Amino acid sequence: MTQAELADKIHSSQPRIAKAENGDTSVSIELLIRAILATGATPQEIGQVIASTGSILA
Protein backbone atom coordinates (compact mmCIF):
# COMPACT_ATOMS: atom_id res chain seq x y z
CA MET A 1 0.00 0.00 0.00
CA THR A 2 1.40 3.39 -0.92
CA GLN A 3 1.38 6.39 1.36
CA ALA A 4 -1.24 8.02 -0.86
CA GLU A 5 -3.48 4.91 -0.73
CA LEU A 6 -3.20 4.72 3.05
CA ALA A 7 -3.89 8.44 3.40
CA ASP A 8 -7.01 8.10 1.26
CA LYS A 9 -8.18 5.07 3.23
CA ILE A 10 -7.94 6.87 6.60
CA HIS A 11 -9.00 10.31 5.31
CA SER A 12 -5.66 11.96 5.89
CA SER A 13 -2.95 13.32 3.60
CA GLN A 14 0.12 11.72 2.08
CA PRO A 15 2.46 14.22 3.79
CA ARG A 16 0.98 13.26 7.21
CA ILE A 17 1.57 9.58 6.43
CA ALA A 18 5.15 10.38 5.42
CA LYS A 19 5.65 12.22 8.72
CA ALA A 20 4.28 9.23 10.64
CA GLU A 21 6.53 6.88 8.71
CA ASN A 22 9.53 9.04 9.57
CA GLY A 23 8.70 9.20 13.28
CA ASP A 24 7.68 12.86 13.40
CA THR A 25 6.51 13.63 16.93
CA SER A 26 3.77 15.97 15.66
CA VAL A 27 1.75 12.98 14.40
CA SER A 28 -1.10 12.08 16.74
CA ILE A 29 -1.50 8.64 18.27
CA GLU A 30 -5.03 8.66 16.84
CA LEU A 31 -3.63 8.92 13.29
CA LEU A 32 -1.12 6.16 13.99
CA ILE A 33 -3.81 3.83 15.31
CA ARG A 34 -6.12 4.55 12.36
CA ALA A 35 -3.23 3.74 10.00
CA ILE A 36 -2.39 0.53 11.85
CA LEU A 37 -6.03 -0.58 11.76
CA ALA A 38 -6.25 0.25 8.05
CA THR A 39 -3.35 -2.09 7.35
CA GLY A 40 -5.23 -5.01 8.90
CA ALA A 41 -4.26 -5.08 12.57
CA THR A 42 -7.03 -5.71 15.08
CA PRO A 43 -7.64 -3.57 18.16
CA GLN A 44 -6.68 -6.61 20.24
CA GLU A 45 -3.32 -6.89 18.46
CA ILE A 46 -2.63 -3.21 18.99
CA GLY A 47 -3.52 -3.59 22.68
CA GLN A 48 -1.19 -6.57 23.05
CA VAL A 49 1.71 -4.65 21.54
CA ILE A 50 1.05 -1.64 23.78
CA ALA A 51 0.77 -3.89 26.84
CA SER A 52 3.98 -5.73 26.02
CA THR A 53 5.95 -2.50 25.65
CA GLY A 54 4.53 -0.93 28.81
CA SER A 55 7.29 -2.29 31.00
CA ILE A 56 9.93 -0.92 28.62
CA LEU A 57 8.42 2.57 28.74
CA ALA A 58 8.10 2.67 32.54
Distance bins in CASP14 RR format, pairs under 12 A and 6 or more apart:
PFRMAT RR
TARGET T0000
AUTHOR 0000-0000-0000
RMODE 2
METHOD distances of the structure
MODEL  1
1 7 0 0 0 0 1 0 0 0 0 0 0
1 8 0 0 0 0 1 0 0 0 0 0 0
1 9 1 0 0 1 0 0 0 0 0 0 0
1 10 0 0 0 0 0 1 0 0 0 0 0
1 14 0 0 0 0 0 1 0 0 0 0 0
1 17 0 0 0 0 1 0 0 0 0 0 0
1 21 0 0 0 0 0 1 0 0 0 0 0
1 35 0 0 0 0 1 0 0 0 0 0 0
1 38 0 0 0 0 1 0 0 0 0 0 0
1 39 1 0 0 1 0 0 0 0 0 0 0
1 40 0 0 0 0 0 1 0 0 0 0 0
2 8 0 0 0 0 1 0 0 0 0 0 0
2 9 0 0 0 0 0 1 0 0 0 0 0
2 14 0 0 0 0 1 0 0 0 0 0 0
2 17 0 0 0 0 1 0 0 0 0 0 0
2 18 0 0 0 0 0 1 0 0 0 0 0
2 21 0 0 0 0 0 1 0 0 0 0 0
3 9 0 0 0 0 0 1 0 0 0 0 0
3 10 0 0 0 0 0 1 0 0 0 0 0
3 12 0 0 0 0 1 0 0 0 0 0 0
3 13 0 0 0 0 1 0 0 0 0 0 0
3 14 1 0 1 0 0 0 0 0 0 0 0
3 15 0 0 0 0 1 0 0 0 0 0 0
3 16 0 0 0 0 1 0 0 0 0 0 0
3 17 1 0 1 0 0 0 0 0 0 0 0
3 18 1 0 1 0 0 0 0 0 0 0 0
3 19 0 0 0 0 0 1 0 0 0 0 0
3 20 0 0 0 0 1 0 0 0 0 0 0
3 21 1 0 0 1 0 0 0 0 0 0 0
3 22 0 0 0 0 0 1 0 0 0 0 0
3 35 0 0 0 0 1 0 0 0 0 0 0
3 38 0 0 0 0 0 1 0 0 0 0 0
3 39 0 0 0 0 0 1 0 0 0 0 0
4 10 0 0 0 0 0 1 0 0 0 0 0
4 12 0 0 0 0 0 1 0 0 0 0 0
4 13 0 0 0 0 1 0 0 0 0 0 0
4 14 1 0 1 0 0 0 0 0 0 0 0
4 15 0 0 0 0 0 1 0 0 0 0 0
4 16 0 0 0 0 0 1 0 0 0 0 0
4 17 1 0 0 1 0 0 0 0 0 0 0
4 18 0 0 0 0 1 0 0 0 0 0 0
5 12 0 0 0 0 0 1 0 0 0 0 0
5 14 0 0 0 0 1 0 0 0 0 0 0
5 17 0 0 0 0 1 0 0 0 0 0 0
5 35 0 0 0 0 0 1 0 0 0 0 0
5 38 0 0 0 0 1 0 0 0 0 0 0
5 39 0 0 0 0 0 1 0 0 0 0 0
6 12 1 0 0 1 0 0 0 0 0 0 0
6 13 0 0 0 0 0 1 0 0 0 0 0
6 14 0 0 0 0 1 0 0 0 0 0 0
6 16 0 0 0 0 1 0 0 0 0 0 0
6 17 1 0 1 0 0 0 0 0 0 0 0
6 18 0 0 0 0 0 1 0 0 0 0 0
6 20 0 0 0 0 1 0 0 0 0 0 0
6 21 0 0 0 0 1 0 0 0 0 0 0
6 31 0 0 0 0 0 1 0 0 0 0 0
6 32 0 0 0 0 0 1 0 0 0 0 0
6 34 0 0 0 0 1 0 0 0 0 0 0
6 35 1 0 0 1 0 0 0 0 0 0 0
6 36 0 0 0 0 0 1 0 0 0 0 0
6 37 0 0 0 0 0 1 0 0 0 0 0
6 38 1 0 0 1 0 0 0 0 0 0 0
6 39 1 0 0 1 0 0 0 0 0 0 0
6 40 0 0 0 0 0 1 0 0 0 0 0
7 13 1 0 1 0 0 0 0 0 0 0 0
7 14 1 0 1 0 0 0 0 0 0 0 0
7 15 0 0 0 0 1 0 0 0 0 0 0
7 16 1 0 0 1 0 0 0 0 0 0 0
7 17 1 0 1 0 0 0 0 0 0 0 0
7 18 0 0 0 0 1 0 0 0 0 0 0
7 19 0 0 0 0 0 1 0 0 0 0 0
7 20 0 0 0 0 1 0 0 0 0 0 0
7 21 0 0 0 0 0 1 0 0 0 0 0
7 31 0 0 0 0 1 0 0 0 0 0 0
7 34 0 0 0 0 0 1 0 0 0 0 0
7 35 0 0 0 0 1 0 0 0 0 0 0
7 38 0 0 0 0 1 0 0 0 0 0 0
8 14 0 0 0 0 1 0 0 0 0 0 0
8 16 0 0 0 0 0 1 0 0 0 0 0
8 17 0 0 0 0 1 0 0 0 0 0 0
8 35 0 0 0 0 0 1 0 0 0 0 0
8 38 0 0 0 0 1 0 0 0 0 0 0
9 17 0 0 0 0 1 0 0 0 0 0 0
9 34 0 0 0 0 1 0 0 0 0 0 0
9 35 0 0 0 0 1 0 0 0 0 0 0
9 36 0 0 0 0 0 1 0 0 0 0 0
9 37 0 0 0 0 1 0 0 0 0 0 0
9 38 1 0 1 0 0 0 0 0 0 0 0
9 39 0 0 0 0 1 0 0 0 0 0 0
9 40 0 0 0 0 0 1 0 0 0 0 0
10 16 0 0 0 0 1 0 0 0 0 0 0
10 17 0 0 0 0 1 0 0 0 0 0 0
10 20 0 0 0 0 0 1 0 0 0 0 0
10 28 0 0 0 0 0 1 0 0 0 0 0
10 30 0 0 0 0 0 1 0 0 0 0 0
10 31 1 0 0 1 0 0 0 0 0 0 0
10 32 0 0 0 0 0 1 0 0 0 0 0
10 33 0 0 0 0 1 0 0 0 0 0 0
10 34 1 0 1 0 0 0 0 0 0 0 0
10 35 1 0 1 0 0 0 0 0 0 0 0
10 36 0 0 0 0 1 0 0 0 0 0 0
10 37 0 0 0 0 1 0 0 0 0 0 0
10 38 1 0 1 0 0 0 0 0 0 0 0
10 39 0 0 0 0 1 0 0 0 0 0 0
10 40 0 0 0 0 0 1 0 0 0 0 0
11 17 0 0 0 0 0 1 0 0 0 0 0
11 30 0 0 0 0 0 1 0 0 0 0 0
11 31 0 0 0 0 0 1 0 0 0 0 0
11 34 0 0 0 0 1 0 0 0 0 0 0
11 35 0 0 0 0 0 1 0 0 0 0 0
11 38 0 0 0 0 1 0 0 0 0 0 0
12 18 0 0 0 0 0 1 0 0 0 0 0
12 19 0 0 0 0 0 1 0 0 0 0 0
12 20 0 0 0 0 1 0 0 0 0 0 0
12 27 0 0 0 0 1 0 0 0 0 0 0
12 28 0 0 0 0 0 1 0 0 0 0 0
12 30 0 0 0 0 0 1 0 0 0 0 0
12 31 1 0 0 1 0 0 0 0 0 0 0
12 32 0 0 0 0 0 1 0 0 0 0 0
12 34 1 0 0 1 0 0 0 0 0 0 0
12 35 1 0 0 1 0 0 0 0 0 0 0
12 38 0 0 0 0 1 0 0 0 0 0 0
13 19 0 0 0 0 1 0 0 0 0 0 0
13 20 0 0 0 0 0 1 0 0 0 0 0
13 27 0 0 0 0 0 1 0 0 0 0 0
13 31 0 0 0 0 0 1 0 0 0 0 0
14 20 0 0 0 0 0 1 0 0 0 0 0
14 21 0 0 0 0 0 1 0 0 0 0 0
14 35 0 0 0 0 0 1 0 0 0 0 0
15 21 0 0 0 0 0 1 0 0 0 0 0
15 22 0 0 0 0 0 1 0 0 0 0 0
15 24 0 0 0 0 1 0 0 0 0 0 0
15 26 0 0 0 0 0 1 0 0 0 0 0
15 27 0 0 0 0 0 1 0 0 0 0 0
15 31 0 0 0 0 0 1 0 0 0 0 0
16 22 0 0 0 0 0 1 0 0 0 0 0
16 23 0 0 0 0 0 1 0 0 0 0 0
16 24 0 0 0 0 1 0 0 0 0 0 0
16 26 0 0 0 0 1 0 0 0 0 0 0
16 27 1 0 0 1 0 0 0 0 0 0 0
16 28 0 0 0 0 1 0 0 0 0 0 0
16 30 0 0 0 0 0 1 0 0 0 0 0
16 31 1 0 0 1 0 0 0 0 0 0 0
16 32 0 0 0 0 0 1 0 0 0 0 0
16 34 0 0 0 0 0 1 0 0 0 0 0
16 35 0 0 0 0 1 0 0 0 0 0 0
17 23 0 0 0 0 0 1 0 0 0 0 0
17 24 0 0 0 0 0 1 0 0 0 0 0
17 27 0 0 0 0 1 0 0 0 0 0 0
17 31 0 0 0 0 1 0 0 0 0 0 0
17 32 0 0 0 0 0 1 0 0 0 0 0
17 34 0 0 0 0 0 1 0 0 0 0 0
17 35 1 0 0 1 0 0 0 0 0 0 0
17 36 0 0 0 0 0 1 0 0 0 0 0
17 38 0 0 0 0 0 1 0 0 0 0 0
17 39 0 0 0 0 0 1 0 0 0 0 0
18 24 0 0 0 0 1 0 0 0 0 0 0
18 26 0 0 0 0 0 1 0 0 0 0 0
18 27 0 0 0 0 1 0 0 0 0 0 0
18 31 0 0 0 0 0 1 0 0 0 0 0
18 35 0 0 0 0 0 1 0 0 0 0 0
19 25 0 0 0 0 1 0 0 0 0 0 0
19 26 1 0 0 1 0 0 0 0 0 0 0
19 27 1 0 1 0 0 0 0 0 0 0 0
19 28 0 0 0 0 0 1 0 0 0 0 0
19 31 0 0 0 0 1 0 0 0 0 0 0
19 32 0 0 0 0 0 1 0 0 0 0 0
19 35 0 0 0 0 0 1 0 0 0 0 0
20 26 0 0 0 0 1 0 0 0 0 0 0
20 27 1 0 1 0 0 0 0 0 0 0 0
20 28 0 0 0 0 1 0 0 0 0 0 0
20 29 0 0 0 0 0 1 0 0 0 0 0
20 30 0 0 0 0 0 1 0 0 0 0 0
20 31 1 0 0 1 0 0 0 0 0 0 0
20 32 1 0 1 0 0 0 0 0 0 0 0
20 33 0 0 0 0 0 1 0 0 0 0 0
20 34 0 0 0 0 0 1 0 0 0 0 0
20 35 1 0 0 1 0 0 0 0 0 0 0
20 36 0 0 0 0 1 0 0 0 0 0 0
20 38 0 0 0 0 0 1 0 0 0 0 0
20 39 0 0 0 0 0 1 0 0 0 0 0
21 27 0 0 0 0 1 0 0 0 0 0 0
21 31 0 0 0 0 0 1 0 0 0 0 0
21 32 0 0 0 0 0 1 0 0 0 0 0
21 35 0 0 0 0 1 0 0 0 0 0 0
21 39 0 0 0 0 0 1 0 0 0 0 0
23 31 0 0 0 0 0 1 0 0 0 0 0
23 32 0 0 0 0 1 0 0 0 0 0 0
24 31 0 0 0 0 0 1 0 0 0 0 0
24 32 0 0 0 0 0 1 0 0 0 0 0
25 32 0 0 0 0 0 1 0 0 0 0 0
26 32 0 0 0 0 0 1 0 0 0 0 0
27 33 0 0 0 0 0 1 0 0 0 0 0
27 34 0 0 0 0 0 1 0 0 0 0 0
27 35 0 0 0 0 1 0 0 0 0 0 0
28 34 0 0 0 0 1 0 0 0 0 0 0
28 35 0 0 0 0 0 1 0 0 0 0 0
29 35 0 0 0 0 0 1 0 0 0 0 0
29 36 0 0 0 0 0 1 0 0 0 0 0
29 46 0 0 0 0 0 1 0 0 0 0 0
29 50 0 0 0 0 0 1 0 0 0 0 0
30 36 0 0 0 0 0 1 0 0 0 0 0
30 37 0 0 0 0 0 1 0 0 0 0 0
31 37 0 0 0 0 0 1 0 0 0 0 0
31 38 0 0 0 0 0 1 0 0 0 0 0
32 38 0 0 0 0 0 1 0 0 0 0 0
32 39 0 0 0 0 0 1 0 0 0 0 0
32 41 0 0 0 0 0 1 0 0 0 0 0
32 46 0 0 0 0 1 0 0 0 0 0 0
32 49 0 0 0 0 0 1 0 0 0 0 0
32 50 0 0 0 0 0 1 0 0 0 0 0
33 39 0 0 0 0 0 1 0 0 0 0 0
33 40 0 0 0 0 0 1 0 0 0 0 0
33 41 0 0 0 0 1 0 0 0 0 0 0
33 42 0 0 0 0 0 1 0 0 0 0 0
33 43 0 0 0 0 1 0 0 0 0 0 0
33 45 0 0 0 0 0 1 0 0 0 0 0
33 46 1 0 0 1 0 0 0 0 0 0 0
33 47 0 0 0 0 1 0 0 0 0 0 0
33 49 0 0 0 0 0 1 0 0 0 0 0
33 50 0 0 0 0 1 0 0 0 0 0 0
34 40 0 0 0 0 0 1 0 0 0 0 0
34 41 0 0 0 0 0 1 0 0 0 0 0
34 43 0 0 0 0 0 1 0 0 0 0 0
34 46 0 0 0 0 0 1 0 0 0 0 0
35 41 0 0 0 0 1 0 0 0 0 0 0
35 46 0 0 0 0 0 1 0 0 0 0 0
36 42 0 0 0 0 1 0 0 0 0 0 0
36 43 0 0 0 0 1 0 0 0 0 0 0
36 45 0 0 0 0 1 0 0 0 0 0 0
36 46 1 0 1 0 0 0 0 0 0 0 0
36 47 0 0 0 0 0 1 0 0 0 0 0
36 49 0 0 0 0 1 0 0 0 0 0 0
36 50 0 0 0 0 0 1 0 0 0 0 0
37 43 1 0 0 1 0 0 0 0 0 0 0
37 44 0 0 0 0 0 1 0 0 0 0 0
37 45 0 0 0 0 1 0 0 0 0 0 0
37 46 1 0 0 1 0 0 0 0 0 0 0
37 47 0 0 0 0 0 1 0 0 0 0 0
38 46 0 0 0 0 0 1 0 0 0 0 0
39 45 0 0 0 0 0 1 0 0 0 0 0
39 46 0 0 0 0 0 1 0 0 0 0 0
40 46 0 0 0 0 0 1 0 0 0 0 0
41 47 0 0 0 0 1 0 0 0 0 0 0
41 48 0 0 0 0 1 0 0 0 0 0 0
41 49 0 0 0 0 1 0 0 0 0 0 0
41 50 0 0 0 0 0 1 0 0 0 0 0
42 48 0 0 0 0 1 0 0 0 0 0 0
42 49 0 0 0 0 0 1 0 0 0 0 0
43 49 0 0 0 0 0 1 0 0 0 0 0
43 50 0 0 0 0 0 1 0 0 0 0 0
44 50 0 0 0 0 0 1 0 0 0 0 0
44 51 0 0 0 0 0 1 0 0 0 0 0
45 51 0 0 0 0 0 1 0 0 0 0 0
45 52 0 0 0 0 0 1 0 0 0 0 0
46 52 0 0 0 0 0 1 0 0 0 0 0
46 53 0 0 0 0 0 1 0 0 0 0 0
47 53 0 0 0 0 1 0 0 0 0 0 0
47 54 0 0 0 0 0 1 0 0 0 0 0
48 54 0 0 0 0 0 1 0 0 0 0 0
49 56 0 0 0 0 0 1 0 0 0 0 0
49 57 0 0 0 0 0 1 0 0 0 0 0
50 56 0 0 0 0 0 1 0 0 0 0 0
50 57 0 0 0 0 1 0 0 0 0 0 0
51 57 0 0 0 0 0 1 0 0 0 0 0
51 58 0 0 0 0 0 1 0 0 0 0 0
END
